[in-house]
Amino acid sequence: MSGLVKRSFSLSGHRTSVALEPEFWAVLTAEATRRGLSLAGLVAALDATRDPDRPLASALRIYALHAGRS
């Protein structure tokens, strides 16, 4: 897992950790700021609306990919 940065969040009352590349965290942090949310708030919002068959890390990467294109 070299190159990955792990962050921990409390989602729906459960602690979870997500490991992503720093570039994805940078886009997610910028998007959270743009939306007036904390990073934890953005992750919670995305977690609440993601397809339950998609891992959280994948959902965050895909969101960052789309956010980075706009």
C-alpha atoms as an extended CHARMM CRD file, in Angstrom:
* protein
*
        70  EXT
         1         1  MET       CA              0.0000000000        0.0000000000        0.0000000000  PROA      1               0.0000000000
         2         2  SER       CA              2.8700000000        2.3930000000       -0.5830000000  PROA      2               0.0000000000
         3         3  GLY       CA              1.7870000000        5.8080000000       -1.7430000000  PROA      3               0.0000000000
         4         4  LEU       CA             -1.6280000000        5.4910000000       -0.1120000000  PROA      4               0.0000000000
         5         5  VAL       CA             -2.8130000000        7.8020000000        2.6360000000  PROA      5               0.0000000000
         6         6  LYS       CA             -5.2270000000        6.3180000000        5.1520000000  PROA      6               0.0000000000
         7         7  ARG       CA             -7.9140000000        8.4760000000        6.7710000000  PROA      7               0.0000000000
         8         8  SER       CA            -10.4780000000        7.4020000000        9.3550000000  PROA      8               0.0000000000
         9         9  PHE       CA            -14.1060000000        8.5180000000        9.4730000000  PROA      9               0.0000000000
        10        10  SER       CA            -17.1990000000        7.8410000000       11.5190000000  PROA      10              0.0000000000
        11        11  LEU       CA            -19.9680000000        6.8890000000        9.0920000000  PROA      11              0.0000000000
        12        12  SER       CA            -23.4500000000        5.9810000000       10.2950000000  PROA      12              0.0000000000
        13        13  GLY       CA            -22.0610000000        5.4850000000       13.7940000000  PROA      13              0.0000000000
        14        14  HSD       CA            -19.2540000000        3.1540000000       12.6780000000  PROA      14              0.0000000000
        15        15  ARG       CA            -15.5560000000        3.9210000000       12.3630000000  PROA      15              0.0000000000
        16        16  THR       CA            -14.0120000000        3.0920000000        9.0220000000  PROA      16              0.0000000000
        17        17  SER       CA            -10.7130000000        3.7840000000        7.3190000000  PROA      17              0.0000000000
        18        18  VAL       CA            -10.1530000000        4.5650000000        3.6710000000  PROA      18              0.0000000000
        19        19  ALA       CA             -6.7830000000        4.4810000000        1.9140000000  PROA      19              0.0000000000
        20        20  LEU       CA             -6.4370000000        6.5750000000       -1.2460000000  PROA      20              0.0000000000
        21        21  GLU       CA             -3.6410000000        8.1550000000       -3.2000000000  PROA      21              0.0000000000
        22        22  PRO       CA             -2.8110000000       11.7310000000       -2.0970000000  PROA      22              0.0000000000
        23        23  GLU       CA             -4.0340000000       13.1070000000       -5.4220000000  PROA      23              0.0000000000
        24        24  PHE       CA             -7.5490000000       11.7890000000       -4.7640000000  PROA      24              0.0000000000
        25        25  TRP       CA             -7.5440000000       13.2330000000       -1.2300000000  PROA      25              0.0000000000
        26        26  ALA       CA             -6.5160000000       16.6070000000       -2.6830000000  PROA      26              0.0000000000
        27        27  VAL       CA             -9.4520000000       16.6460000000       -5.1050000000  PROA      27              0.0000000000
        28        28  LEU       CA            -11.8850000000       15.4610000000       -2.4220000000  PROA      28              0.0000000000
        29        29  THR       CA            -10.6560000000       18.1160000000        0.0320000000  PROA      29              0.0000000000
        30        30  ALA       CA            -11.0010000000       20.8510000000       -2.5900000000  PROA      30              0.0000000000
        31        31  GLU       CA            -14.4910000000       19.6470000000       -3.5050000000  PROA      31              0.0000000000
        32        32  ALA       CA            -15.5350000000       19.5720000000        0.1540000000  PROA      32              0.0000000000
        33        33  THR       CA            -14.3160000000       23.1520000000        0.5710000000  PROA      33              0.0000000000
        34        34  ARG       CA            -16.1240000000       24.2200000000       -2.6030000000  PROA      34              0.0000000000
        35        35  ARG       CA            -19.3430000000       22.7090000000       -1.2540000000  PROA      35              0.0000000000
        36        36  GLY       CA            -18.8770000000       24.2330000000        2.2010000000  PROA      36              0.0000000000
        37        37  LEU       CA            -18.3850000000       20.8580000000        3.8690000000  PROA      37              0.0000000000
        38        38  SER       CA            -15.6770000000       19.2470000000        5.9090000000  PROA      38              0.0000000000
        39        39  LEU       CA            -13.9160000000       16.3220000000        4.2740000000  PROA      39              0.0000000000
        40        40  ALA       CA            -15.7190000000       14.0270000000        6.7300000000  PROA      40              0.0000000000
        41        41  GLY       CA            -19.0330000000       15.6130000000        5.7440000000  PROA      41              0.0000000000
        42        42  LEU       CA            -18.3990000000       15.0440000000        2.0500000000  PROA      42              0.0000000000
        43        43  VAL       CA            -17.3300000000       11.4350000000        2.6370000000  PROA      43              0.0000000000
        44        44  ALA       CA            -20.4600000000       10.8380000000        4.7600000000  PROA      44              0.0000000000
        45        45  ALA       CA            -22.6860000000       12.3190000000        2.0410000000  PROA      45              0.0000000000
        46        46  LEU       CA            -21.0740000000       10.1560000000       -0.6290000000  PROA      46              0.0000000000
        47        47  ASP       CA            -21.2570000000        7.0820000000        1.5840000000  PROA      47              0.0000000000
        48        48  ALA       CA            -24.9800000000        7.6420000000        2.1660000000  PROA      48              0.0000000000
        49        49  THR       CA            -25.7360000000        7.7440000000       -1.5720000000  PROA      49              0.0000000000
        50        50  ARG       CA            -23.3180000000        5.1820000000       -3.0080000000  PROA      50              0.0000000000
        51        51  ASP       CA            -24.3370000000        1.8420000000       -4.4440000000  PROA      51              0.0000000000
        52        52  PRO       CA            -23.8800000000       -0.6210000000       -1.5470000000  PROA      52              0.0000000000
        53        53  ASP       CA            -22.1340000000       -3.0080000000       -3.9520000000  PROA      53              0.0000000000
        54        54  ARG       CA            -19.4070000000       -0.4120000000       -4.6170000000  PROA      54              0.0000000000
        55        55  PRO       CA            -16.6310000000       -0.1440000000       -2.0170000000  PROA      55              0.0000000000
        56        56  LEU       CA            -16.3310000000        3.2740000000       -0.3980000000  PROA      56              0.0000000000
        57        57  ALA       CA            -12.7870000000        3.7900000000       -1.6870000000  PROA      57              0.0000000000
        58        58  SER       CA            -13.9720000000        3.1400000000       -5.2580000000  PROA      58              0.0000000000
        59        59  ALA       CA            -16.9190000000        5.5090000000       -4.8530000000  PROA      59              0.0000000000
        60        60  LEU       CA            -14.5760000000        8.2390000000       -3.5890000000  PROA      60              0.0000000000
        61        61  ARG       CA            -12.1350000000        7.7370000000       -6.4650000000  PROA      61              0.0000000000
        62        62  ILE       CA            -14.9110000000        7.8880000000       -9.0510000000  PROA      62              0.0000000000
        63        63  TYR       CA            -16.3900000000       11.0000000000       -7.4450000000  PROA      63              0.0000000000
        64        64  ALA       CA            -12.9630000000       12.6650000000       -7.4220000000  PROA      64              0.0000000000
        65        65  LEU       CA            -12.4340000000       11.7020000000      -11.0570000000  PROA      65              0.0000000000
        66        66  HSD       CA            -15.7160000000       13.3450000000      -12.0800000000  PROA      66              0.0000000000
        67        67  ALA       CA            -15.1590000000       16.3940000000       -9.8470000000  PROA      67              0.0000000000
        68        68  GLY       CA            -11.7000000000       16.8750000000      -11.2870000000  PROA      68              0.0000000000
        69        69  ARG       CA            -13.1040000000       16.9820000000      -14.8210000000  PROA      69              0.0000000000
        70        70  SER       CA            -15.5650000000       19.7900000000      -14.1500000000  PROA      70              0.0000000000
